[in-house]
Amino acid sequence: MGLLELFVLAVGLSMDAFAVSVCKGLSVRKAGIKECCIAGLYFGGFQALMPAIGYFLGVQFREYITSIDHWIAFVLLGIIGFNMIRESREKESGSEDVCPKEEHPFAVKSMLLLAVATSIDALAVGITLAFLKVNLAASVSFIGVTTFIISAIGIRIGNIFGMKYKAKAELAGGVILICMGLKILLEHLGILG
């Protein structure tokens, strides 16, 4: 997996965190560097931790399923991507209160739950990374730093612009993950070089 592919994957994974960060930005009167760093550390940290856990789980089973690993990557990324697209459509249609108001939006309990929830898909991607035999430390660090930056930007955007881009970010993230899964499948089938 090249640097460009890793960047695209990191951006796709960080879209859930971006969407939640936009909500967090809406929930505070003024979002400064402190709020941006809090969101970035929680979301970036868990987006780095979860693929590492997934990688180690995937390595345990790699020798048993190497003949179908590209199909597993395709299916996992496809499911995650389609789920993100579905959620973006629901939020765009206004079927739920996408940014409920909180008394303490950056409290540890709230941020921890959101960080875990937005990084579950990264666990599945970590399993996929085990089959691709990537440099784990570099990959998870890159994913974490990318998510940190995108989450911090999400806080500011939410604070300044509001909900305008939240659903579009989730839609883009879903499309990116589906395309990554398709690319992995086509490369393993010999269709792409």
Buried (B, 14 or more C-beta within 10 A) or exposed (E): BEEEBBEBBBBBBBBBBBBBBBBBBBBBEEBEEEBBBBBBBBBBBBBBBBBBBBBEBBBEBBEEEEEEBBBBBBBBBBBBBBBBBEBBBBBBEEEEEBBEEEEEBBEEEBBEEBBBEBBEBBBBBBBBBBBBEBEBEEBBBBBBBBBBBBBBBBBBBBBEEBBEBBBBBBBBBBBBBBBBBBBBBBEBEEEEE
